[in-house]
Amino acid sequence: MARGAALFVVSALVVAGTPATSEAQAWPAKPIRLVAAFAPGGGADFMARLIAPPLSQALGQTVIVENRVGASGIIGYDFVAKSAPDGHTLGILSTTYAILPSLFKLPYDPLKDLQPVSLLSRGPYVVAVHPSLPARDIRGLLSLARANPGAIPYASSGTGANLHLATEIFAHMSGIRLLHVPFKGTGPAISATLAGETAIVFGSMYSALPLVRAGRLRALAVSTAQRNPAAPDLPTVSESGVPGYDTFDWQGLAAPRAIPRAVLDRLNAEVVRILQSREVSERLVRDGVVPSAGTPEEFAALIGRDIETVRNIVARVGIKAD
């Protein structure tokens, strides 16, 4: 190749790479809003507040956590989906995001309008009860529910949200009926159970385990097929009288769909680094969840699989929006 032609090729490659490079370098140009679609005290809020400080430090801009609650997370998710795709508005997705399409007509397309950035964590639910409830284990709870069909109230993070689905699947598989009382997030649901307004809550490990350790809630089991290292003495629901029961909660980070690829890649790299840091990973493991950072494509595939799985479960169990 002639020297002039070679120089032309090199120059063309440099110019071709300039827009993406400059976009990544220019971002972030202002504070970043990190939206949690549920009230403080739940898994989405916990994760947002855990990653906001190290993300702020890494990016050189303040990351502000904003709780936009209501409609079982739909309000928060829709806000992120319709925000400017410039990397300055992000959102925490949870398992609820994959449940909503099976129960509601949504103002956004769950597979097209949000860009997955990375999965953040996975963990079980804790089946917890108010200390006044005369049930010491899952079998005791089942006996109590069978003797009082439809009378024992349980709290959820909202109609169609993850705690609603997890509890209704539990009730269906065990042949019992419980009374559903929805709230605007896991935090308010747990607060209601602490106050004795409801008797049962399937809380995230982040929010329920500290209260169990403090003696304010009684834990009966964890929802996954295996016991959790953070609470090894807690049996699983499956081994306690409901064989085959296995549900878990996940949290992830997303952005509006048209976010520039260079910004998406930078954001993903920083999140992966943060979750692999000793301080953050040890905090998550101590709270009973697994740091689960990965690629945008891996997180998108998880969301797609879960939407289809939930659709099949909802049809089989017959769960409906209240």
C-alpha positions in Angstrom: 0.0 0.0 0.0 1.3 3.4 -0.9 2.3 5.7 2.0 -0.4 8.3 1.1 -3.1 5.6 1.0 -1.9 4.2 4.3 -2.1 7.6 5.9 -5.6 8.1 4.5 -6.8 4.8 6.1 -5.3 5.7 9.5 -6.8 9.2 9.4 -10.2 7.7 8.4 -10.1 5.3 11.4 -9.1 8.1 13.8 -11.9 10.3 12.5 -14.4 7.4 12.6 -13.6 6.8 16.3 -13.8 10.4 17.3 -17.5 10.9 17.9 -17.9 7.9 20.3 -14.7 8.9 22.1 -15.7 12.5 22.5 -19.2 11.4 23.8 -17.6 9.3 26.5 -15.2 12.0 27.5 -17.9 14.7 27.6 -20.1 12.6 29.8 -21.2 13.2 32.5 -21.6 17.0 32.1 -24.0 17.4 35.1 -25.3 15.5 38.1 -26.8 12.1 37.4 -30.2 11.1 38.6 -30.6 7.5 39.8 -34.2 6.6 40.0 -35.5 4.0 42.4 -39.1 3.1 41.5 -40.0 2.1 45.1 -40.0 3.8 48.5 -36.9 3.8 50.8 -36.4 0.7 52.8 -36.5 -1.9 50.0 -34.1 -3.6 47.7 -34.1 -1.0 44.8 -33.5 1.9 47.2 -30.8 0.0 49.1 -29.0 -0.8 45.9 -29.3 2.7 44.5 -27.9 4.2 47.7 -25.1 1.6 47.9 -23.7 2.2 44.4 -24.4 6.0 44.2 -21.3 7.2 46.3 -18.7 5.1 44.5 -20.3 5.8 41.1 -20.2 9.5 41.9 -16.5 9.3 42.8 -15.7 7.3 39.7 -17.5 9.7 37.3 -16.6 13.0 39.0 -20.3 14.1 39.2 -22.9 13.8 42.0 -25.2 10.8 41.7 -28.6 11.7 43.2 -30.9 9.0 44.3 -34.5 9.9 43.6 -37.5 7.7 44.7 -40.4 7.9 42.1 -42.9 5.6 43.6 -46.4 4.4 42.6 -48.2 1.9 40.4 -46.0 -1.0 41.5 -42.9 0.6 40.0 -44.5 1.6 36.7 -44.2 5.4 37.4 -40.5 5.2 38.1 -39.7 2.9 35.1 -41.8 5.0 32.7 -40.0 8.1 33.9 -36.6 6.6 33.1 -37.8 5.3 29.8 -39.0 8.7 28.7 -36.0 10.7 30.0 -33.3 12.1 27.7 -31.0 9.3 26.6 -27.8 11.2 27.5 -26.6 9.1 30.5 -27.8 11.6 33.1 -30.9 9.6 34.1 -30.5 6.0 35.2 -32.9 3.6 36.9 -32.7 0.6 39.2 -34.8 -2.3 37.9 -35.9 -5.2 40.0 -37.7 -8.5 39.5 -40.9 -6.5 39.5 -39.9 -5.1 36.1 -40.3 -8.6 34.5 -43.6 -9.2 36.3 -45.5 -6.1 35.3 -46.0 -7.0 31.6 -48.1 -10.0 32.5 -50.5 -8.0 34.7 -50.8 -4.5 33.3 -50.9 -2.5 30.1 -47.7 -0.5 30.3 -47.0 3.0 29.0 -43.5 1.8 27.9 -42.2 -1.3 26.1 -40.2 -3.3 28.6 -38.0 -4.9 26.0 -37.5 -1.8 23.8 -37.7 1.4 25.8 -35.0 0.8 28.5 -31.4 -0.2 27.9 -30.0 -2.7 30.4 -26.6 -1.6 31.7 -25.7 -4.5 34.1 -27.3 -6.9 36.6 -26.3 -5.8 40.1 -27.3 -8.5 42.5 -29.4 -11.7 43.2 -30.7 -12.9 46.5 -33.5 -14.8 48.2 -36.6 -13.4 50.0 -37.0 -13.9 53.7 -40.4 -15.3 54.8 -40.9 -13.2 57.9 -43.8 -12.8 60.3 -44.7 -10.5 63.1 -43.5 -12.0 66.4 -47.1 -12.2 67.7 -48.1 -14.7 65.0 -48.2 -18.2 66.5 -46.1 -19.8 63.8 -42.5 -20.8 64.4 -41.9 -22.4 61.0 -43.4 -22.8 57.5 -45.4 -25.8 58.6 -46.9 -23.9 61.5 -47.8 -21.0 59.1 -49.5 -23.4 56.7 -51.5 -25.0 59.5 -52.6 -21.6 60.8 -53.6 -20.4 57.2 -55.6 -23.6 56.6 -57.5 -23.0 59.8 -58.2 -19.4 58.9 -58.6 -19.3 55.1 -58.2 -15.8 53.6 -57.9 -14.2 57.0 -54.2 -13.8 57.6 -52.9 -10.6 56.0 -49.7 -10.4 54.1 -47.9 -7.2 52.9 -46.5 -6.8 49.4 -44.6 -4.0 47.7 -47.6 -3.4 45.4 -50.1 -5.2 43.3 -48.1 -7.0 40.6 -44.8 -6.4 42.3 -42.2 -9.0 43.2 -43.4 -9.7 46.8 -47.0 -10.1 45.5 -46.0 -12.7 43.0 -43.6 -14.6 45.3 -46.3 -14.8 48.1 -49.1 -15.8 45.7 -47.0 -18.6 44.2 -46.2 -19.8 47.7 -49.9 -19.8 48.6 -50.8 -21.6 45.4 -48.2 -24.3 45.8 -49.1 -24.9 49.4 -52.9 -24.8 48.9 -53.6 -21.9 51.2 -55.4 -18.5 50.9 -53.9 -15.3 52.4 -55.2 -11.7 52.4 -53.2 -9.4 50.2 -52.5 -5.9 51.4 -50.4 -3.9 48.9 -48.0 -1.0 49.7 -45.8 1.3 47.7 -42.6 -0.7 48.1 -40.9 -3.2 50.4 -40.0 -0.6 53.0 -43.6 0.3 53.7 -44.7 -3.4 53.5 -42.1 -4.3 56.2 -43.1 -1.3 58.3 -46.7 -2.5 58.3 -45.6 -5.9 59.4 -43.4 -4.5 62.1 -46.4 -2.5 63.4 -48.6 -5.6 63.3 -50.9 -4.2 60.6 -50.0 -7.3 58.5 -48.8 -10.6 59.7 -46.5 -11.8 56.9 -44.0 -10.3 54.5 -41.6 -11.8 52.0 -38.9 -9.2 52.5 -35.6 -8.8 50.6 -32.5 -9.9 52.4 -31.3 -6.3 52.5 -34.3 -5.1 54.3 -35.6 -8.0 56.4 -32.5 -9.7 57.7 -31.3 -6.8 60.0 -34.8 -6.7 61.5 -34.8 -10.5 62.1 -31.4 -10.2 63.7 -32.7 -7.4 66.0 -35.7 -9.6 67.0 -38.3 -7.3 65.5 -39.4 -9.9 62.9 -39.4 -13.7 63.1 -37.8 -15.4 60.0 -39.3 -18.7 59.0 -37.4 -19.6 55.8 -35.6 -18.3 52.7 -37.3 -18.5 49.3 -34.4 -20.0 47.2 -33.8 -23.7 46.7 -30.5 -23.5 48.7 -29.9 -22.1 52.1 -28.2 -18.7 52.3 -24.7 -18.3 53.8 -25.7 -15.1 55.5 -28.3 -17.0 57.5 -27.3 -20.7 57.3 -29.7 -21.8 60.1 -32.7 -20.6 58.1 -34.3 -23.5 56.2 -35.7 -23.1 52.7 -39.4 -23.0 52.0 -38.9 -26.1 49.8 -37.5 -28.2 52.6 -40.1 -26.9 55.0 -43.3 -28.2 53.5 -43.6 -26.7 50.0 -41.4 -28.8 47.8 -40.1 -27.2 44.6 -40.7 -23.6 45.7 -37.7 -21.5 44.5 -37.9 -17.7 43.9 -35.3 -15.0 44.1 -35.0 -11.2 43.8 -32.6 -9.4 41.5 -31.6 -5.7 41.0 -30.1 -4.2 38.0 -29.2 -0.9 36.4 -30.8 0.5 33.2 -30.8 3.7 31.1 -33.1 5.1 28.4 -32.8 3.0 25.2 -30.9 5.4 23.0 -28.0 6.1 25.3 -24.8 6.4 23.3 -22.8 3.1 23.2 -19.6 4.7 24.4 -21.5 6.1 27.5 -23.1 2.7 28.1 -19.8 0.9 27.9 -18.2 3.4 30.3 -21.1 3.1 32.7 -21.0 -0.7 32.6 -17.3 -0.8 33.2 -17.6 1.4 36.3 -20.5 -0.6 37.7 -18.6 -3.9 37.2 -15.5 -2.4 39.0 -17.7 -1.1 41.9 -19.4 -4.5 42.4 -16.0 -6.3 42.3 -14.6 -3.9 44.9 -14.0 -5.5 48.3 -16.1 -3.0 50.2 -19.2 -3.3 48.1 -19.0 -7.1 47.5 -18.4 -7.9 51.2 -21.4 -5.7 52.1 -23.7 -7.5 49.7 -22.6 -11.0 50.8 -23.0 -10.0 54.4 -26.5 -9.0 53.6 -27.2 -12.3 51.9 -27.1 -11.4 48.3 -24.7 -12.2 45.5 -22.9 -9.4 43.5 -23.8 -10.2 39.9 -22.3 -7.7 37.5 -22.2 -8.6 33.8 -22.7 -7.2 30.3 -25.7 -5.3 29.0 -26.5 -8.2 26.7 -26.5 -10.7 29.6 -28.8 -8.5 31.6 -31.1 -8.0 28.6 -31.3 -11.8 28.1 -32.2 -12.3 31.8 -35.1 -9.8 31.6 -36.4 -11.4 28.4 -36.3 -14.9 30.0 -38.0 -13.7 33.2 -40.8 -11.9 31.4 -41.6 -15.1 29.5 -41.3 -17.3 32.7 -43.5 -15.0 34.7 -46.1 -14.9 31.9 -46.3 -18.7 32.1 -46.5 -18.7 35.9 -49.2 -16.0 36.0 -51.3 -17.9 33.5 -50.9 -21.2 35.4 -51.5 -19.8 38.9 -54.2 -17.4 37.8 -52.7 -14.3 39.5 -54.5 -11.1 38.6 -54.1 -7.4 39.4 -56.3 -6.6 42.4 
